[in-house]
Amino acid sequence: MAASSNCSILYAIVALLFFSSISTTSHAARGLLQLPNLPTIPSLPQPTLPQLPTIPIPNLPAALPPFPSSVASLPKLPTATVPLPSSLPTLPSVPKITLPPMPSMNPLPNMPAIPNIPTFSPPPSN
């Protein structure tokens, strides 16, 4: 019970700080809007860029050379010279493994309850 009241007090403090920061931000923004006109900053002269050199474009042929029309000029693909085996070798058999039965699980022991810590109210002020 005491922990929840401490958390609620902490939440209230955080909320107050948040709202106070919003109000200070709005006051600062209002102060910036009420500033007198500031002098303008003179603009710097723009540098002039030198003229880029022109690169001559090479003359490209108007048409591409013809593609060879005969397929015989292409190299032939190599053929497999090693014959494949007619059947795969047999794999050794794996022995069957049986696992022992699982032990019966005892239920977990009861955990003792966390004792309540008494909270005292502050002494009355005089």
C-alpha positions as protocol buffer text, in pm:
chain_id: "A"
residue {
  index: 1
  type: MET
  ca { x: 0 y: 0 z: 0 }
}
residue {
  index: 2
  type: ALA
  ca { x: 282 y: 236 z: 90 }
}
residue {
  index: 3
  type: ALA
  ca { x: 464 y: 161 z: -236 }
}
residue {
  index: 4
  type: SER
  ca { x: 162 y: 254 z: -446 }
}
residue {
  index: 5
  type: SER
  ca { x: 117 y: 585 z: -260 }
}
residue {
  index: 6
  type: ASN
  ca { x: 488 y: 660 z: -313 }
}
residue {
  index: 7
  type: CYS
  ca { x: 451 y: 589 z: -685 }
}
residue {
  index: 8
  type: SER
  ca { x: 147 y: 812 z: -714 }
}
residue {
  index: 9
  type: ILE
  ca { x: 337 y: 1096 z: -543 }
}
residue {
  index: 10
  type: LEU
  ca { x: 625 y: 1042 z: -784 }
}
residue {
  index: 11
  type: TYR
  ca { x: 387 y: 1049 z: -1083 }
}
residue {
  index: 12
  type: ALA
  ca { x: 236 y: 1374 z: -956 }
}
residue {
  index: 13
  type: ILE
  ca { x: 582 y: 1534 z: -924 }
}
residue {
  index: 14
  type: VAL
  ca { x: 678 y: 1425 z: -1276 }
}
residue {
  index: 15
  type: ALA
  ca { x: 349 y: 1561 z: -1416 }
}
residue {
  index: 16
  type: LEU
  ca { x: 401 y: 1897 z: -1241 }
}
residue {
  index: 17
  type: LEU
  ca { x: 756 y: 1923 z: -1374 }
}
residue {
  index: 18
  type: PHE
  ca { x: 634 y: 1841 z: -1724 }
}
residue {
  index: 19
  type: PHE
  ca { x: 362 y: 2107 z: -1718 }
}
residue {
  index: 20
  type: SER
  ca { x: 596 y: 2364 z: -1567 }
}
residue {
  index: 21
  type: SER
  ca { x: 847 y: 2302 z: -1847 }
}
residue {
  index: 22
  type: ILE
  ca { x: 569 y: 2360 z: -2103 }
}
residue {
  index: 23
  type: SER
  ca { x: 479 y: 2692 z: -1943 }
}
residue {
  index: 24
  type: THR
  ca { x: 844 y: 2809 z: -1933 }
}
residue {
  index: 25
  type: THR
  ca { x: 882 y: 2712 z: -2298 }
}
residue {
  index: 26
  type: SER
  ca { x: 574 y: 2912 z: -2394 }
}
residue {
  index: 27
  type: HIS
  ca { x: 705 y: 3213 z: -2198 }
}
residue {
  index: 28
  type: ALA
  ca { x: 1038 y: 3188 z: -2378 }
}
residue {
  index: 29
  type: ALA
  ca { x: 866 y: 3167 z: -2716 }
}
residue {
  index: 30
  type: ARG
  ca { x: 653 y: 3470 z: -2633 }
}
residue {
  index: 31
  type: GLY
  ca { x: 968 y: 3657 z: -2534 }
}
residue {
  index: 32
  type: LEU
  ca { x: 1129 y: 3578 z: -2867 }
}
residue {
  index: 33
  type: LEU
  ca { x: 823 y: 3705 z: -3052 }
}
residue {
  index: 34
  type: GLN
  ca { x: 839 y: 4034 z: -2863 }
}
residue {
  index: 35
  type: LEU
  ca { x: 1202 y: 4110 z: -2956 }
}
residue {
  index: 36
  type: PRO
  ca { x: 1263 y: 4426 z: -3160 }
}
residue {
  index: 37
  type: ASN
  ca { x: 1356 y: 4388 z: -3526 }
}
residue {
  index: 38
  type: LEU
  ca { x: 1714 y: 4275 z: -3553 }
}
residue {
  index: 39
  type: PRO
  ca { x: 1950 y: 4427 z: -3813 }
}
residue {
  index: 40
  type: THR
  ca { x: 1972 y: 4228 z: -4135 }
}
residue {
  index: 41
  type: ILE
  ca { x: 2286 y: 4036 z: -4213 }
}
residue {
  index: 42
  type: PRO
  ca { x: 2448 y: 4150 z: -4537 }
}
residue {
  index: 43
  type: SER
  ca { x: 2479 y: 3882 z: -4801 }
}
residue {
  index: 44
  type: LEU
  ca { x: 2823 y: 3783 z: -4921 }
}
residue {
  index: 45
  type: PRO
  ca { x: 2914 y: 3821 z: -5287 }
}
residue {
  index: 46
  type: GLN
  ca { x: 2870 y: 3506 z: -5491 }
}
residue {
  index: 47
  type: PRO
  ca { x: 3197 y: 3364 z: -5627 }
}
residue {
  index: 48
  type: THR
  ca { x: 3228 y: 3331 z: -6001 }
}
residue {
  index: 49
  type: LEU
  ca { x: 3304 y: 2985 z: -6128 }
}
residue {
  index: 50
  type: PRO
  ca { x: 3555 y: 2936 z: -6411 }
}
residue {
  index: 51
  type: GLN
  ca { x: 3425 y: 2807 z: -6741 }
}
residue {
  index: 52
  type: LEU
  ca { x: 3444 y: 2428 z: -6767 }
}
residue {
  index: 53
  type: PRO
  ca { x: 3658 y: 2297 z: -7053 }
}
residue {
  index: 54
  type: THR
  ca { x: 3476 y: 2130 z: -7337 }
}
residue {
  index: 55
  type: ILE
  ca { x: 3554 y: 1764 z: -7397 }
}
residue {
  index: 56
  type: PRO
  ca { x: 3543 y: 1649 z: -7759 }
}
residue {
  index: 57
  type: ILE
  ca { x: 3295 y: 1366 z: -7817 }
}
residue {
  index: 58
  type: PRO
  ca { x: 3449 y: 1076 z: -8013 }
}
residue {
  index: 59
  type: ASN
  ca { x: 3281 y: 967 z: -8332 }
}
residue {
  index: 60
  type: LEU
  ca { x: 3087 y: 646 z: -8274 }
}
residue {
  index: 61
  type: PRO
  ca { x: 3001 y: 409 z: -8558 }
}
residue {
  index: 62
  type: ALA
  ca { x: 2648 y: 447 z: -8684 }
}
residue {
  index: 63
  type: ALA
  ca { x: 2574 y: 72 z: -8679 }
}
residue {
  index: 64
  type: LEU
  ca { x: 2702 y: -215 z: -8471 }
}
residue {
  index: 65
  type: PRO
  ca { x: 2909 y: -488 z: -8634 }
}
residue {
  index: 66
  type: PRO
  ca { x: 2699 y: -786 z: -8746 }
}
residue {
  index: 67
  type: PHE
  ca { x: 2650 y: -1078 z: -8506 }
}
residue {
  index: 68
  type: PRO
  ca { x: 2783 y: -1413 z: -8632 }
}
residue {
  index: 69
  type: SER
  ca { x: 2491 y: -1599 z: -8788 }
}
residue {
  index: 70
  type: SER
  ca { x: 2634 y: -1950 z: -8765 }
}
residue {
  index: 71
  type: VAL
  ca { x: 2617 y: -2134 z: -8435 }
}
residue {
  index: 72
  type: ALA
  ca { x: 2905 y: -2359 z: -8540 }
}
residue {
  index: 73
  type: SER
  ca { x: 3153 y: -2083 z: -8459 }
}
residue {
  index: 74
  type: LEU
  ca { x: 3063 y: -2105 z: -8088 }
}
residue {
  index: 75
  type: PRO
  ca { x: 3272 y: -2346 z: -7878 }
}
residue {
  index: 76
  type: LYS
  ca { x: 3110 y: -2675 z: -7784 }
}
residue {
  index: 77
  type: LEU
  ca { x: 3028 y: -2758 z: -7427 }
}
residue {
  index: 78
  type: PRO
  ca { x: 3240 y: -3034 z: -7270 }
}
residue {
  index: 79
  type: THR
  ca { x: 3069 y: -3367 z: -7219 }
}
residue {
  index: 80
  type: ALA
  ca { x: 3087 y: -3573 z: -6902 }
}
residue {
  index: 81
  type: THR
  ca { x: 3356 y: -3837 z: -6943 }
}
residue {
  index: 82
  type: VAL
  ca { x: 3313 y: -4007 z: -6602 }
}
residue {
  index: 83
  type: PRO
  ca { x: 3013 y: -4241 z: -6598 }
}
residue {
  index: 84
  type: LEU
  ca { x: 2778 y: -4201 z: -6304 }
}
residue {
  index: 85
  type: PRO
  ca { x: 2731 y: -4503 z: -6073 }
}
residue {
  index: 86
  type: SER
  ca { x: 2416 y: -4703 z: -6135 }
}
residue {
  index: 87
  type: SER
  ca { x: 2325 y: -4724 z: -5765 }
}
residue {
  index: 88
  type: LEU
  ca { x: 2429 y: -4537 z: -5454 }
}
residue {
  index: 89
  type: PRO
  ca { x: 2624 y: -4722 z: -5187 }
}
residue {
  index: 90
  type: THR
  ca { x: 2424 y: -4841 z: -4889 }
}
residue {
  index: 91
  type: LEU
  ca { x: 2449 y: -4637 z: -4573 }
}
residue {
  index: 92
  type: PRO
  ca { x: 2523 y: -4808 z: -4241 }
}
residue {
  index: 93
  type: SER
  ca { x: 2222 y: -4843 z: -4016 }
}
residue {
  index: 94
  type: VAL
  ca { x: 2203 y: -4640 z: -3697 }
}
residue {
  index: 95
  type: PRO
  ca { x: 2118 y: -4837 z: -3382 }
}
residue {
  index: 96
  type: LYS
  ca { x: 1795 y: -4743 z: -3208 }
}
residue {
  index: 97
  type: ILE
  ca { x: 1841 y: -4569 z: -2877 }
}
residue {
  index: 98
  type: THR
  ca { x: 1583 y: -4584 z: -2603 }
}
residue {
  index: 99
  type: LEU
  ca { x: 1581 y: -4318 z: -2334 }
}
residue {
  index: 100
  type: PRO
  ca { x: 1510 y: -4398 z: -1970 }
}
residue {
  index: 101
  type: PRO
  ca { x: 1175 y: -4276 z: -1837 }
}
residue {
  index: 102
  type: MET
  ca { x: 1160 y: -3929 z: -1689 }
}
residue {
  index: 103
  type: PRO
  ca { x: 1164 y: -3919 z: -1310 }
}
residue {
  index: 104
  type: SER
  ca { x: 841 y: -3813 z: -1148 }
}
residue {
  index: 105
  type: MET
  ca { x: 862 y: -3448 z: -1050 }
}
residue {
  index: 106
  type: ASN
  ca { x: 789 y: -3349 z: -697 }
}
residue {
  index: 107
  type: PRO
  ca { x: 580 y: -3034 z: -669 }
}
residue {
  index: 108
  type: LEU
  ca { x: 768 y: -2717 z: -587 }
}
residue {
  index: 109
  type: PRO
  ca { x: 785 y: -2635 z: -217 }
}
residue {
  index: 110
  type: ASN
  ca { x: 559 y: -2358 z: -93 }
}
residue {
  index: 111
  type: MET
  ca { x: 744 y: -2031 z: -78 }
}
residue {
  index: 112
  type: PRO
  ca { x: 696 y: -1830 z: 240 }
}
residue {
  index: 113
  type: ALA
  ca { x: 498 y: -1511 z: 197 }
}
residue {
  index: 114
  type: ILE
  ca { x: 681 y: -1180 z: 212 }
}
residue {
  index: 115
  type: PRO
  ca { x: 612 y: -1032 z: 553 }
}
residue {
  index: 116
  type: ASN
  ca { x: 434 y: -698 z: 568 }
}
residue {
  index: 117
  type: ILE
  ca { x: 649 y: -413 z: 689 }
}
residue {
  index: 118
  type: PRO
  ca { x: 448 y: -185 z: 915 }
}
residue {
  index: 119
  type: THR
  ca { x: 443 y: 177 z: 811 }
}
residue {
  index: 120
  type: PHE
  ca { x: 416 y: 443 z: 1073 }
}
residue {
  index: 121
  type: SER
  ca { x: 256 y: 778 z: 1020 }
}
residue {
  index: 122
  type: PRO
  ca { x: 474 y: 1082 z: 1089 }
}
residue {
  index: 123
  type: PRO
  ca { x: 444 y: 1238 z: 1433 }
}
residue {
  index: 124
  type: PRO
  ca { x: 191 y: 1519 z: 1460 }
}
residue {
  index: 125
  type: SER
  ca { x: 335 y: 1864 z: 1421 }
}
residue {
  index: 126
  type: ASN
  ca { x: 308 y: 2101 z: 1717 }
}
